[in-house]
Amino acid sequence: MNTEACMVVTTLALIKSTVGCYPDVEALIRRKHPYECPEIICLPITAGLPGYLAWLQHECQQASQENGRLGF
């Protein structure tokens, strides 16, 4: 692993998903990201608007059923 510091422009990406879909999301990022060791972290949702959380759960389940996991 290269530990040399460098100055580069980076972009923060927030991907909202469920913990069950995390392995697929991580695998996609690792395949597409140019860094050998990209910053990929999973943060728990500890609270949120109930309607939004229900929508997120529904969308992730639907995508999983339609595409065989996330279809990545």
mmCIF file as Biopython writes it, N, C-alpha, C and O atoms, coordinates in Angstrom:
data_model
#
loop_
_atom_site.group_PDB
_atom_site.id
_atom_site.type_symbol
_atom_site.label_atom_id
_atom_site.label_alt_id
_atom_site.label_comp_id
_atom_site.label_asym_id
_atom_site.label_entity_id
_atom_site.label_seq_id
_atom_site.pdbx_PDB_ins_code
_atom_site.Cartn_x
_atom_site.Cartn_y
_atom_site.Cartn_z
_atom_site.occupancy
_atom_site.B_iso_or_equiv
_atom_site.auth_seq_id
_atom_site.auth_asym_id
_atom_site.pdbx_PDB_model_num
ATOM 1   N N  . MET A ? 1  ? 0.841   -1.168  0.000   1.0 0.0 1  A 1 
ATOM 2   C CA . MET A ? 1  ? 0.000   0.000   0.000   1.0 0.0 1  A 1 
ATOM 3   C C  . MET A ? 1  ? 0.891   1.238   0.000   1.0 0.0 1  A 1 
ATOM 4   O O  . MET A ? 1  ? 1.856   1.319   0.759   1.0 0.0 1  A 1 
ATOM 5   N N  . ASN A ? 2  ? 0.563   2.186   -0.845  1.0 0.0 2  A 1 
ATOM 6   C CA . ASN A ? 2  ? 1.307   3.432   -0.935  1.0 0.0 2  A 1 
ATOM 7   C C  . ASN A ? 2  ? 0.873   4.344   0.213   1.0 0.0 2  A 1 
ATOM 8   O O  . ASN A ? 2  ? -0.309  4.664   0.340   1.0 0.0 2  A 1 
ATOM 9   N N  . THR A ? 3  ? 1.821   4.760   1.042   1.0 0.0 3  A 1 
ATOM 10  C CA . THR A ? 3  ? 1.501   5.634   2.176   1.0 0.0 3  A 1 
ATOM 11  C C  . THR A ? 3  ? 1.990   7.061   1.953   1.0 0.0 3  A 1 
ATOM 12  O O  . THR A ? 3  ? 1.935   7.882   2.870   1.0 0.0 3  A 1 
ATOM 13  N N  . GLU A ? 4  ? 2.461   7.364   0.761   1.0 0.0 4  A 1 
ATOM 14  C CA . GLU A ? 4  ? 2.960   8.705   0.453   1.0 0.0 4  A 1 
ATOM 15  C C  . GLU A ? 4  ? 1.794   9.691   0.379   1.0 0.0 4  A 1 
ATOM 16  O O  . GLU A ? 4  ? 0.778   9.414   -0.258  1.0 0.0 4  A 1 
ATOM 17  N N  . ALA A ? 5  ? 1.947   10.834  1.030   1.0 0.0 5  A 1 
ATOM 18  C CA . ALA A ? 5  ? 0.914   11.867  1.016   1.0 0.0 5  A 1 
ATOM 19  C C  . ALA A ? 5  ? 0.944   12.610  -0.309  1.0 0.0 5  A 1 
ATOM 20  O O  . ALA A ? 5  ? 2.009   12.808  -0.894  1.0 0.0 5  A 1 
ATOM 21  N N  . CYS A ? 6  ? -0.223  13.019  -0.781  1.0 0.0 6  A 1 
ATOM 22  C CA . CYS A ? 6  ? -0.290  13.811  -2.004  1.0 0.0 6  A 1 
ATOM 23  C C  . CYS A ? 6  ? -1.498  14.733  -1.923  1.0 0.0 6  A 1 
ATOM 24  O O  . CYS A ? 6  ? -2.408  14.524  -1.121  1.0 0.0 6  A 1 
ATOM 25  N N  . MET A ? 7  ? -1.486  15.748  -2.762  1.0 0.0 7  A 1 
ATOM 26  C CA . MET A ? 7  ? -2.584  16.705  -2.813  1.0 0.0 7  A 1 
ATOM 27  C C  . MET A ? 7  ? -3.425  16.401  -4.053  1.0 0.0 7  A 1 
ATOM 28  O O  . MET A ? 7  ? -2.933  16.497  -5.178  1.0 0.0 7  A 1 
ATOM 29  N N  . VAL A ? 8  ? -4.689  16.035  -3.849  1.0 0.0 8  A 1 
ATOM 30  C CA . VAL A ? 8  ? -5.600  15.775  -4.953  1.0 0.0 8  A 1 
ATOM 31  C C  . VAL A ? 8  ? -6.976  16.332  -4.591  1.0 0.0 8  A 1 
ATOM 32  O O  . VAL A ? 8  ? -7.295  16.527  -3.418  1.0 0.0 8  A 1 
ATOM 33  N N  . VAL A ? 9  ? -7.762  16.577  -5.597  1.0 0.0 9  A 1 
ATOM 34  C CA . VAL A ? 9  ? -9.139  17.002  -5.383  1.0 0.0 9  A 1 
ATOM 35  C C  . VAL A ? 9  ? -9.985  15.743  -5.223  1.0 0.0 9  A 1 
ATOM 36  O O  . VAL A ? 9  ? -9.896  14.821  -6.033  1.0 0.0 9  A 1 
ATOM 37  N N  . THR A ? 10 ? -10.796 15.710  -4.184  1.0 0.0 10 A 1 
ATOM 38  C CA . THR A ? 10 ? -11.674 14.566  -3.974  1.0 0.0 10 A 1 
ATOM 39  C C  . THR A ? 10 ? -13.120 15.037  -3.898  1.0 0.0 10 A 1 
ATOM 40  O O  . THR A ? 10 ? -13.393 16.223  -3.712  1.0 0.0 10 A 1 
ATOM 41  N N  . THR A ? 11 ? -14.020 14.112  -4.042  1.0 0.0 11 A 1 
ATOM 42  C CA . THR A ? 11 ? -15.439 14.393  -3.961  1.0 0.0 11 A 1 
ATOM 43  C C  . THR A ? 11 ? -16.072 13.435  -2.968  1.0 0.0 11 A 1 
ATOM 44  O O  . THR A ? 11 ? -15.809 12.233  -2.998  1.0 0.0 11 A 1 
ATOM 45  N N  . LEU A ? 12 ? -16.900 13.967  -2.093  1.0 0.0 12 A 1 
ATOM 46  C CA . LEU A ? 12 ? -17.618 13.151  -1.130  1.0 0.0 12 A 1 
ATOM 47  C C  . LEU A ? 12 ? -18.889 12.633  -1.775  1.0 0.0 12 A 1 
ATOM 48  O O  . LEU A ? 12 ? -19.672 13.408  -2.326  1.0 0.0 12 A 1 
ATOM 49  N N  . ALA A ? 13 ? -19.096 11.332  -1.710  1.0 0.0 13 A 1 
ATOM 50  C CA . ALA A ? 13 ? -20.325 10.726  -2.221  1.0 0.0 13 A 1 
ATOM 51  C C  . ALA A ? 13 ? -21.066 10.086  -1.058  1.0 0.0 13 A 1 
ATOM 52  O O  . ALA A ? 13 ? -20.487 9.310   -0.298  1.0 0.0 13 A 1 
ATOM 53  N N  . LEU A ? 14 ? -22.333 10.408  -0.920  1.0 0.0 14 A 1 
ATOM 54  C CA . LEU A ? 14 ? -23.171 9.778   0.093   1.0 0.0 14 A 1 
ATOM 55  C C  . LEU A ? 14 ? -24.130 8.843   -0.630  1.0 0.0 14 A 1 
ATOM 56  O O  . LEU A ? 14 ? -24.876 9.260   -1.516  1.0 0.0 14 A 1 
ATOM 57  N N  . ILE A ? 15 ? -24.098 7.586   -0.241  1.0 0.0 15 A 1 
ATOM 58  C CA . ILE A ? 15 ? -24.962 6.580   -0.846  1.0 0.0 15 A 1 
ATOM 59  C C  . ILE A ? 15 ? -25.884 6.069   0.241   1.0 0.0 15 A 1 
ATOM 60  O O  . ILE A ? 15 ? -25.431 5.489   1.227   1.0 0.0 15 A 1 
ATOM 61  N N  . LYS A ? 16 ? -27.166 6.282   0.063   1.0 0.0 16 A 1 
ATOM 62  C CA . LYS A ? 16 ? -28.143 5.870   1.066   1.0 0.0 16 A 1 
ATOM 63  C C  . LYS A ? 16 ? -28.669 4.493   0.686   1.0 0.0 16 A 1 
ATOM 64  O O  . LYS A ? 16 ? -29.186 4.289   -0.412  1.0 0.0 16 A 1 
ATOM 65  N N  . SER A ? 17 ? -28.529 3.560   1.606   1.0 0.0 17 A 1 
ATOM 66  C CA . SER A ? 17 ? -28.939 2.196   1.344   1.0 0.0 17 A 1 
ATOM 67  C C  . SER A ? 17 ? -29.258 1.523   2.666   1.0 0.0 17 A 1 
ATOM 68  O O  . SER A ? 17 ? -29.369 2.183   3.700   1.0 0.0 17 A 1 
ATOM 69  N N  . THR A ? 18 ? -29.402 0.223   2.628   1.0 0.0 18 A 1 
ATOM 70  C CA . THR A ? 18 ? -29.616 -0.548  3.847   1.0 0.0 18 A 1 
ATOM 71  C C  . THR A ? 18 ? -28.367 -1.352  4.148   1.0 0.0 18 A 1 
ATOM 72  O O  . THR A ? 18 ? -27.535 -1.570  3.268   1.0 0.0 18 A 1 
ATOM 73  N N  . VAL A ? 19 ? -28.236 -1.789  5.383   1.0 0.0 19 A 1 
ATOM 74  C CA . VAL A ? 19 ? -27.061 -2.564  5.764   1.0 0.0 19 A 1 
ATOM 75  C C  . VAL A ? 19 ? -26.998 -3.869  4.971   1.0 0.0 19 A 1 
ATOM 76  O O  . VAL A ? 19 ? -25.911 -4.376  4.696   1.0 0.0 19 A 1 
ATOM 77  N N  . GLY A ? 20 ? -28.141 -4.405  4.607   1.0 0.0 20 A 1 
ATOM 78  C CA . GLY A ? 20 ? -28.161 -5.636  3.821   1.0 0.0 20 A 1 
ATOM 79  C C  . GLY A ? 20 ? -27.592 -5.464  2.423   1.0 0.0 20 A 1 
ATOM 80  O O  . GLY A ? 20 ? -27.085 -6.420  1.837   1.0 0.0 20 A 1 
ATOM 81  N N  . CYS A ? 21 ? -27.670 -4.259  1.889   1.0 0.0 21 A 1 
ATOM 82  C CA . CYS A ? 21 ? -27.144 -3.975  0.548   1.0 0.0 21 A 1 
ATOM 83  C C  . CYS A ? 21 ? -25.698 -3.495  0.581   1.0 0.0 21 A 1 
ATOM 84  O O  . CYS A ? 21 ? -25.068 -3.352  -0.467  1.0 0.0 21 A 1 
ATOM 85  N N  . TYR A ? 22 ? -25.170 -3.245  1.774   1.0 0.0 22 A 1 
ATOM 86  C CA . TYR A ? 22 ? -23.820 -2.687  1.886   1.0 0.0 22 A 1 
ATOM 87  C C  . TYR A ? 22 ? -22.759 -3.497  1.130   1.0 0.0 22 A 1 
ATOM 88  O O  . TYR A ? 22 ? -21.950 -2.892  0.427   1.0 0.0 22 A 1 
ATOM 89  N N  . PRO A ? 23 ? -22.718 -4.827  1.236   1.0 0.0 23 A 1 
ATOM 90  C CA . PRO A ? 23 ? -21.664 -5.558  0.520   1.0 0.0 23 A 1 
ATOM 91  C C  . PRO A ? 23 ? -21.658 -5.294  -0.983  1.0 0.0 23 A 1 
ATOM 92  O O  . PRO A ? 23 ? -20.593 -5.191  -1.591  1.0 0.0 23 A 1 
ATOM 93  N N  . ASP A ? 24 ? -22.844 -5.185  -1.584  1.0 0.0 24 A 1 
ATOM 94  C CA . ASP A ? 24 ? -22.911 -4.904  -3.020  1.0 0.0 24 A 1 
ATOM 95  C C  . ASP A ? 24 ? -22.446 -3.488  -3.339  1.0 0.0 24 A 1 
ATOM 96  O O  . ASP A ? 24 ? -21.752 -3.266  -4.332  1.0 0.0 24 A 1 
ATOM 97  N N  . VAL A ? 25 ? -22.824 -2.541  -2.507  1.0 0.0 25 A 1 
ATOM 98  C CA . VAL A ? 25 ? -22.406 -1.151  -2.712  1.0 0.0 25 A 1 
ATOM 99  C C  . VAL A ? 25 ? -20.881 -1.055  -2.595  1.0 0.0 25 A 1 
ATOM 100 O O  . VAL A ? 25 ? -20.228 -0.427  -3.427  1.0 0.0 25 A 1 
ATOM 101 N N  . GLU A ? 26 ? -20.325 -1.680  -1.561  1.0 0.0 26 A 1 
ATOM 102 C CA . GLU A ? 26 ? -18.867 -1.652  -1.383  1.0 0.0 26 A 1 
ATOM 103 C C  . GLU A ? 26 ? -18.152 -2.298  -2.568  1.0 0.0 26 A 1 
ATOM 104 O O  . GLU A ? 26 ? -17.158 -1.766  -3.064  1.0 0.0 26 A 1 
ATOM 105 N N  . ALA A ? 27 ? -18.653 -3.427  -3.013  1.0 0.0 27 A 1 
ATOM 106 C CA . ALA A ? 27 ? -18.021 -4.119  -4.139  1.0 0.0 27 A 1 
ATOM 107 C C  . ALA A ? 27 ? -18.021 -3.251  -5.394  1.0 0.0 27 A 1 
ATOM 108 O O  . ALA A ? 27 ? -17.033 -3.219  -6.128  1.0 0.0 27 A 1 
ATOM 109 N N  . LEU A ? 28 ? -19.124 -2.550  -5.641  1.0 0.0 28 A 1 
ATOM 110 C CA . LEU A ? 28 ? -19.200 -1.674  -6.810  1.0 0.0 28 A 1 
ATOM 111 C C  . LEU A ? 28 ? -18.190 -0.539  -6.709  1.0 0.0 28 A 1 
ATOM 112 O O  . LEU A ? 28 ? -17.484 -0.241  -7.672  1.0 0.0 28 A 1 
ATOM 113 N N  . ILE A ? 29 ? -18.123 0.089   -5.548  1.0 0.0 29 A 1 
ATOM 114 C CA . ILE A ? 29 ? -17.173 1.191   -5.366  1.0 0.0 29 A 1 
ATOM 115 C C  . ILE A ? 29 ? -15.746 0.692   -5.563  1.0 0.0 29 A 1 
ATOM 116 O O  . ILE A ? 29 ? -14.950 1.341   -6.243  1.0 0.0 29 A 1 
ATOM 117 N N  . ARG A ? 30 ? -15.423 -0.437  -4.983  1.0 0.0 30 A 1 
ATOM 118 C CA . ARG A ? 30 ? -14.055 -0.962  -5.105  1.0 0.0 30 A 1 
ATOM 119 C C  . ARG A ? 30 ? -13.697 -1.274  -6.556  1.0 0.0 30 A 1 
ATOM 120 O O  . ARG A ? 30 ? -12.559 -1.062  -6.972  1.0 0.0 30 A 1 
ATOM 121 N N  . ARG A ? 31 ? -14.663 -1.778  -7.329  1.0 0.0 31 A 1 
ATOM 122 C CA . ARG A ? 31 ? -14.407 -2.081  -8.746  1.0 0.0 31 A 1 
ATOM 123 C C  . ARG A ? 31 ? -14.190 -0.815  -9.562  1.0 0.0 31 A 1 
ATOM 124 O O  . ARG A ? 31 ? -13.361 -0.799  -10.471 1.0 0.0 31 A 1 
ATOM 125 N N  . LYS A ? 32 ? -14.926 0.243   -9.246  1.0 0.0 32 A 1 
ATOM 126 C CA . LYS A ? 32 ? -14.912 1.450   -10.075 1.0 0.0 32 A 1 
ATOM 127 C C  . LYS A ? 32 ? -13.924 2.519   -9.614  1.0 0.0 32 A 1 
ATOM 128 O O  . LYS A ? 32 ? -13.518 3.363   -10.412 1.0 0.0 32 A 1 
ATOM 129 N N  . HIS A ? 33 ? -13.532 2.498   -8.345  1.0 0.0 33 A 1 
ATOM 130 C CA . HIS A ? 33 ? -12.699 3.576   -7.793  1.0 0.0 33 A 1 
ATOM 131 C C  . HIS A ? 33 ? -11.241 3.399   -8.202  1.0 0.0 33 A 1 
ATOM 132 O O  . HIS A ? 33 ? -10.726 2.280   -8.189  1.0 0.0 33 A 1 
ATOM 133 N N  . PRO A ? 34 ? -10.570 4.494   -8.565  1.0 0.0 34 A 1 
ATOM 134 C CA . PRO A ? 34 ? -9.171  4.382   -8.997  1.0 0.0 34 A 1 
ATOM 135 C C  . PRO A ? 34 ? -8.183  4.138   -7.842  1.0 0.0 34 A 1 
ATOM 136 O O  . PRO A ? 34 ? -7.069  3.673   -8.084  1.0 0.0 34 A 1 
ATOM 137 N N  . TYR A ? 35 ? -8.566  4.439   -6.611  1.0 0.0 35 A 1 
ATOM 138 C CA . TYR A ? 35 ? -7.644  4.259   -5.488  1.0 0.0 35 A 1 
ATOM 139 C C  . TYR A ? 35 ? -7.539  2.793   -5.104  1.0 0.0 35 A 1 
ATOM 140 O O  . TYR A ? 35 ? -8.507  2.040   -5.211  1.0 0.0 35 A 1 
ATOM 141 N N  . GLU A ? 36 ? -6.364  2.399   -4.659  1.0 0.0 36 A 1 
ATOM 142 C CA . GLU A ? 36 ? -6.147  1.049   -4.162  1.0 0.0 36 A 1 
ATOM 143 C C  . GLU A ? 36 ? -6.944  0.815   -2.878  1.0 0.0 36 A 1 
ATOM 144 O O  . GLU A ? 36 ? -7.454  -0.279  -2.638  1.0 0.0 36 A 1 
ATOM 145 N N  . CYS A ? 37 ? -7.039  1.856   -2.066  1.0 0.0 37 A 1 
ATOM 146 C CA . CYS A ? 37 ? -7.746  1.756   -0.786  1.0 0.0 37 A 1 
ATOM 147 C C  . CYS A ? 37 ? -8.638  2.989   -0.607  1.0 0.0 37 A 1 
ATOM 148 O O  . CYS A ? 37 ? -8.274  3.912   0.121   1.0 0.0 37 A 1 
ATOM 149 N N  . PRO A ? 38 ? -9.803  3.008   -1.265  1.0 0.0 38 A 1 
ATOM 150 C CA . PRO A ? 38 ? -10.679 4.177   -1.138  1.0 0.0 38 A 1 
ATOM 151 C C  . PRO A ? 38 ? -11.316 4.238   0.245   1.0 0.0 38 A 1 
ATOM 152 O O  . PRO A ? 38 ? -11.454 3.223   0.928   1.0 0.0 38 A 1 
ATOM 153 N N  . GLU A ? 39 ? -11.696 5.437   0.639   1.0 0.0 39 A 1 
ATOM 154 C CA . GLU A ? 39 ? -12.406 5.604   1.911   1.0 0.0 39 A 1 
ATOM 155 C C  . GLU A ? 39 ? -13.851 5.178   1.708   1.0 0.0 39 A 1 
ATOM 156 O O  . GLU A ? 39 ? -14.628 5.873   1.053   1.0 0.0 39 A 1 
ATOM 157 N N  . ILE A ? 40 ? -14.201 4.044   2.267   1.0 0.0 40 A 1 
ATOM 158 C CA . ILE A ? 40 ? -15.572 3.535   2.210   1.0 0.0 40 A 1 
ATOM 159 C C  . ILE A ? 40 ? -15.972 3.240   3.645   1.0 0.0 40 A 1 
ATOM 160 O O  . ILE A ? 40 ? -15.355 2.407   4.310   1.0 0.0 40 A 1 
ATOM 161 N N  . ILE A ? 41 ? -16.998 3.917   4.120   1.0 0.0 41 A 1 
ATOM 162 C CA . ILE A ? 41 ? -17.468 3.681   5.483   1.0 0.0 41 A 1 
ATOM 163 C C  . ILE A ? 41 ? -18.987 3.519   5.457   1.0 0.0 41 A 1 
ATOM 164 O O  . ILE A ? 41 ? -19.665 4.040   4.572   1.0 0.0 41 A 1 
ATOM 165 N N  . CYS A ? 42 ? -19.499 2.798   6.428   1.0 0.0 42 A 1 
ATOM 166 C CA . CYS A ? 42 ? -20.929 2.590   6.577   1.0 0.0 42 A 1 
ATOM 167 C C  . CYS A ? 42 ? -21.345 3.183   7.913   1.0 0.0 42 A 1 
ATOM 168 O O  . CYS A ? 42 ? -20.851 2.774   8.964   1.0 0.0 42 A 1 
ATOM 169 N N  . LEU A ? 43 ? -22.247 4.141   7.869   1.0 0.0 43 A 1 
ATOM 170 C CA . LEU A ? 43 ? -22.720 4.789   9.081   1.0 0.0 43 A 1 
ATOM 171 C C  . LEU A ? 43 ? -24.148 4.344   9.362   1.0 0.0 43 A 1 
ATOM 172 O O  . LEU A ? 43 ? -24.963 4.273   8.442   1.0 0.0 43 A 1 
ATOM 173 N N  . PRO A ? 44 ? -24.462 4.047   10.608  1.0 0.0 44 A 1 
ATOM 174 C CA . PRO A ? 44 ? -25.826 3.612   10.914  1.0 0.0 44 A 1 
ATOM 175 C C  . PRO A ? 44 ? -26.804 4.779   10.884  1.0 0.0 44 A 1 
ATOM 176 O O  . PRO A ? 44 ? -26.455 5.909   11.228  1.0 0.0 44 A 1 
ATOM 177 N N  . ILE A ? 45 ? -28.008 4.495   10.476  1.0 0.0 45 A 1 
ATOM 178 C CA . ILE A ? 45 ? -29.092 5.473   10.578  1.0 0.0 45 A 1 
ATOM 179 C C  . ILE A ? 45 ? -29.735 5.213   11.931  1.0 0.0 45 A 1 
ATOM 180 O O  . ILE A ? 45 ? -30.332 4.159   12.147  1.0 0.0 45 A 1 
ATOM 181 N N  . THR A ? 46 ? -29.616 6.161   12.828  1.0 0.0 46 A 1 
ATOM 182 C CA . THR A ? 46 ? -30.154 5.973   14.174  1.0 0.0 46 A 1 
ATOM 183 C C  . THR A ? 46 ? -31.525 6.608   14.341  1.0 0.0 46 A 1 
ATOM 184 O O  . THR A ? 46 ? -32.237 6.299   15.297  1.0 0.0 46 A 1 
ATOM 185 N N  . ALA A ? 47 ? -31.901 7.482   13.435  1.0 0.0 47 A 1 
ATOM 186 C CA . ALA A ? 47 ? -33.214 8.112   13.467  1.0 0.0 47 A 1 
ATOM 187 C C  . ALA A ? 47 ? -33.465 8.742   12.105  1.0 0.0 47 A 1 
ATOM 188 O O  . ALA A ? 47 ? -32.529 9.014   11.353  1.0 0.0 47 A 1 
ATOM 189 N N  . GLY A ? 48 ? -34.714 8.968   11.801  1.0 0.0 48 A 1 
ATOM 190 C CA . GLY A ? 48 ? -35.057 9.609   10.547  1.0 0.0 48 A 1 
ATOM 191 C C  . GLY A ? 48 ? -36.555 9.724   10.405  1.0 0.0 48 A 1 
ATOM 192 O O  . GLY A ? 48 ? -37.315 9.158   11.192  1.0 0.0 48 A 1 
ATOM 193 N N  . LEU A ? 49 ? -36.970 10.456  9.405   1.0 0.0 49 A 1 
ATOM 194 C CA . LEU A ? 49 ? -38.377 10.609  9.115   1.0 0.0 49 A 1 
ATOM 195 C C  . LEU A ? 49 ? -38.951 9.229   8.787   1.0 0.0 49 A 1 
ATOM 196 O O  . LEU A ? 49 ? -38.488 8.594   7.839   1.0 0.0 49 A 1 
ATOM 197 N N  . PRO A ? 50 ? -39.926 8.752   9.526   1.0 0.0 50 A 1 
ATOM 198 C CA . PRO A ? 50 ? -40.429 7.393   9.313   1.0 0.0 50 A 1 
ATOM 199 C C  . PRO A ? 50 ? -40.846 7.097   7.875   1.0 0.0 50 A 1 
ATOM 200 O O  . PRO A ? 50 ? -40.575 6.009   7.366   1.0 0.0 50 A 1 
ATOM 201 N N  . GLY A ? 51 ? -41.491 8.036   7.224   1.0 0.0 51 A 1 
ATOM 202 C CA . GLY A ? 51 ? -41.896 7.818   5.838   1.0 0.0 51 A 1 
ATOM 203 C C  . GLY A ? 51 ? -40.709 7.626   4.914   1.0 0.0 51 A 1 
ATOM 204 O O  . GLY A ? 51 ? -40.739 6.773   4.027   1.0 0.0 51 A 1 
ATOM 205 N N  . TYR A ? 52 ? -39.664 8.415   5.118   1.0 0.0 52 A 1 
ATOM 206 C CA . TYR A ? 52 ? -38.457 8.274   4.295   1.0 0.0 52 A 1 
ATOM 207 C C  . TYR A ? 52 ? -37.784 6.932   4.541   1.0 0.0 52 A 1 
ATOM 208 O O  . TYR A ? 52 ? -37.386 6.254   3.594   1.0 0.0 52 A 1 
ATOM 209 N N  . LEU A ? 53 ? -37.654 6.545   5.804   1.0 0.0 53 A 1 
ATOM 210 C CA . LEU A ? 53 ? -37.008 5.274   6.127   1.0 0.0 53 A 1 
ATOM 211 C C  . LEU A ? 53 ? -37.784 4.097   5.543   1.0 0.0 53 A 1 
ATOM 212 O O  . LEU A ? 53 ? -37.181 3.135   5.068   1.0 0.0 53 A 1 
ATOM 213 N N  . ALA A ? 54 ? -39.111 4.164   5.572   1.0 0.0 54 A 1 
ATOM 214 C CA . ALA A ? 54 ? -39.927 3.107   4.973   1.0 0.0 54 A 1 
ATOM 215 C C  . ALA A ? 54 ? -39.726 3.069   3.451   1.0 0.0 54 A 1 
ATOM 216 O O  . ALA A ? 54 ? -39.643 1.995   2.856   1.0 0.0 54 A 1 
ATOM 217 N N  . TRP A ? 55 ? -39.651 4.254   2.830   1.0 0.0 55 A 1 
ATOM 218 C CA . TRP A ? 55 ? -39.410 4.322   1.388   1.0 0.0 55 A 1 
ATOM 219 C C  . TRP A ? 55 ? -38.059 3.718   1.029   1.0 0.0 55 A 1 
ATOM 220 O O  . TRP A ? 55 ? -37.958 2.945   0.077   1.0 0.0 55 A 1 
ATOM 221 N N  . LEU A ? 56 ? -37.028 4.064   1.779   1.0 0.0 56 A 1 
ATOM 222 C CA . LEU A ? 56 ? -35.680 3.543   1.525   1.0 0.0 56 A 1 
ATOM 223 C C  . LEU A ? 56 ? -35.671 2.021   1.625   1.0 0.0 56 A 1 
ATOM 224 O O  . LEU A ? 56 ? -35.117 1.343   0.760   1.0 0.0 56 A 1 
ATOM 225 N N  . GLN A ? 57 ? -36.272 1.495   2.657   1.0 0.0 57 A 1 
ATOM 226 C CA . GLN A ? 57 ? -36.331 0.038   2.837   1.0 0.0 57 A 1 
ATOM 227 C C  . GLN A ? 57 ? -37.065 -0.613  1.665   1.0 0.0 57 A 1 
ATOM 228 O O  . GLN A ? 57 ? -36.611 -1.625  1.130   1.0 0.0 57 A 1 
ATOM 229 N N  . HIS A ? 58 ? -38.187 -0.040  1.271   1.0 0.0 58 A 1 
ATOM 230 C CA . HIS A ? 58 ? -38.975 -0.585  0.162   1.0 0.0 58 A 1 
ATOM 231 C C  . HIS A ? 58 ? -38.184 -0.571  -1.139  1.0 0.0 58 A 1 
ATOM 232 O O  . HIS A ? 58 ? -38.162 -1.568  -1.860  1.0 0.0 58 A 1 
ATOM 233 N N  . GLU A ? 59 ? -37.540 0.543   -1.444  1.0 0.0 59 A 1 
ATOM 234 C CA . GLU A ? 59 ? -36.786 0.665   -2.693  1.0 0.0 59 A 1 
ATOM 235 C C  . GLU A ? 59 ? -35.624 -0.320  -2.754  1.0 0.0 59 A 1 
ATOM 236 O O  . GLU A ? 59 ? -35.363 -0.909  -3.803  1.0 0.0 59 A 1 
ATOM 237 N N  . CYS A ? 60 ? -34.929 -0.501  -1.639  1.0 0.0 60 A 1 
ATOM 238 C CA . CYS A ? 60 ? -33.804 -1.438  -1.622  1.0 0.0 60 A 1 
ATOM 239 C C  . CYS A ? 60 ? -34.293 -2.877  -1.776  1.0 0.0 60 A 1 
ATOM 240 O O  . CYS A ? 60 ? -33.662 -3.672  -2.472  1.0 0.0 60 A 1 
ATOM 241 N N  . GLN A ? 61 ? -35.407 -3.218  -1.135  1.0 0.0 61 A 1 
ATOM 242 C CA . GLN A ? 61 ? -35.966 -4.560  -1.276  1.0 0.0 61 A 1 
ATOM 243 C C  . GLN A ? 61 ? -36.439 -4.798  -2.706  1.0 0.0 61 A 1 
ATOM 244 O O  . GLN A ? 61 ? -36.210 -5.869  -3.268  1.0 0.0 61 A 1 
ATOM 245 N N  . GLN A ? 62 ? -37.088 -3.816  -3.286  1.0 0.0 62 A 1 
ATOM 246 C CA . GLN A ? 62 ? -37.590 -3.948  -4.654  1.0 0.0 62 A 1 
ATOM 247 C C  . GLN A ? 62 ? -36.442 -4.114  -5.646  1.0 0.0 62 A 1 
ATOM 248 O O  . GLN A ? 62 ? -36.509 -4.968  -6.530  1.0 0.0 62 A 1 
ATOM 249 N N  . ALA A ? 63 ? -35.390 -3.308  -5.508  1.0 0.0 63 A 1 
ATOM 250 C CA . ALA A ? 63 ? -34.242 -3.416  -6.404  1.0 0.0 63 A 1 
ATOM 251 C C  . ALA A ? 63 ? -33.582 -4.779  -6.267  1.0 0.0 63 A 1 
ATOM 252 O O  . ALA A ? 63 ? -33.154 -5.373  -7.257  1.0 0.0 63 A 1 
ATOM 253 N N  . SER A ? 64 ? -33.502 -5.266  -5.046  1.0 0.0 64 A 1 
ATOM 254 C CA . SER A ? 64 ? -32.898 -6.570  -4.805  1.0 0.0 64 A 1 
ATOM 255 C C  . SER A ? 64 ? -33.700 -7.682  -5.471  1.0 0.0 64 A 1 
ATOM 256 O O  . SER A ? 64 ? -33.121 -8.583  -6.078  1.0 0.0 64 A 1 
ATOM 257 N N  . GLN A ? 65 ? -35.014 -7.629  -5.366  1.0 0.0 65 A 1 
ATOM 258 C CA . GLN A ? 65 ? -35.877 -8.640  -5.949  1.0 0.0 65 A 1 
ATOM 259 C C  . GLN A ? 65 ? -35.873 -8.581  -7.465  1.0 0.0 65 A 1 
ATOM 260 O O  . GLN A ? 65 ? -35.865 -9.619  -8.125  1.0 0.0 65 A 1 
ATOM 261 N N  . GLU A ? 66 ? -35.877 -7.390  -8.019  1.0 0.0 66 A 1 
ATOM 262 C CA . GLU A ? 66 ? -35.934 -7.226  -9.469  1.0 0.0 66 A 1 
ATOM 263 C C  . GLU A ? 66 ? -34.625 -7.546  -10.157 1.0 0.0 66 A 1 
ATOM 264 O O  . GLU A ? 66 ? -34.616 -8.076  -11.268 1.0 0.0 66 A 1 
ATOM 265 N N  . ASN A ? 67 ? -33.529 -7.231  -9.510  1.0 0.0 67 A 1 
ATOM 266 C CA . ASN A ? 67 ? -32.225 -7.330  -10.167 1.0 0.0 67 A 1 
ATOM 267 C C  . ASN A ? 67 ? -31.321 -8.411  -9.608  1.0 0.0 67 A 1 
ATOM 268 O O  . ASN A ? 67 ? -30.159 -8.500  -10.003 1.0 0.0 67 A 1 
ATOM 269 N N  . GLY A ? 68 ? -31.826 -9.236  -8.698  1.0 0.0 68 A 1 
ATOM 270 C CA . GLY A ? 68 ? -30.925 -10.212 -8.098  1.0 0.0 68 A 1 
ATOM 271 C C  . GLY A ? 68 ? -29.866 -9.478  -7.315  1.0 0.0 68 A 1 
ATOM 272 O O  . GLY A ? 68 ? -28.784 -9.206  -7.835  1.0 0.0 68 A 1 
ATOM 273 N N  . ARG A ? 69 ? -30.151 -9.165  -6.115  1.0 0.0 69 A 1 
ATOM 274 C CA . ARG A ? 69 ? -29.368 -8.271  -5.267  1.0 0.0 69 A 1 
ATOM 275 C C  . ARG A ? 69 ? -29.543 -6.863  -5.803  1.0 0.0 69 A 1 
ATOM 276 O O  . ARG A ? 69 ? -30.680 -6.446  -6.021  1.0 0.0 69 A 1 
ATOM 277 N N  . LEU A ? 70 ? -28.499 -6.125  -6.021  1.0 0.0 70 A 1 
ATOM 278 C CA . LEU A ? 70 ? -28.666 -4.735  -6.488  1.0 0.0 70 A 1 
ATOM 279 C C  . LEU A ? 70 ? -28.490 -4.582  -7.997  1.0 0.0 70 A 1 
ATOM 280 O O  . LEU A ? 70 ? -28.637 -3.481  -8.526  1.0 0.0 70 A 1 
ATOM 281 N N  . GLY A ? 71 ? -28.186 -5.642  -8.674  1.0 0.0 71 A 1 
ATOM 282 C CA . GLY A ? 71 ? -28.032 -5.548  -10.110 1.0 0.0 71 A 1 
ATOM 283 C C  . GLY A ? 71 ? -26.725 -4.906  -10.554 1.0 0.0 71 A 1 
ATOM 284 O O  . GLY A ? 71 ? -26.600 -4.471  -11.699 1.0 0.0 71 A 1 
ATOM 285 N N  . PHE A ? 72 ? -25.757 -4.848  -9.654  1.0 0.0 72 A 1 
ATOM 286 C CA . PHE A ? 72 ? -24.461 -4.273  -10.007 1.0 0.0 72 A 1 
ATOM 287 C C  . PHE A ? 72 ? -23.648 -5.338  -10.694 1.0 0.0 72 A 1 
ATOM 288 O O  . PHE A ? 72 ? -22.509 -5.087  -11.088 1.0 0.0 72 A 1 
#
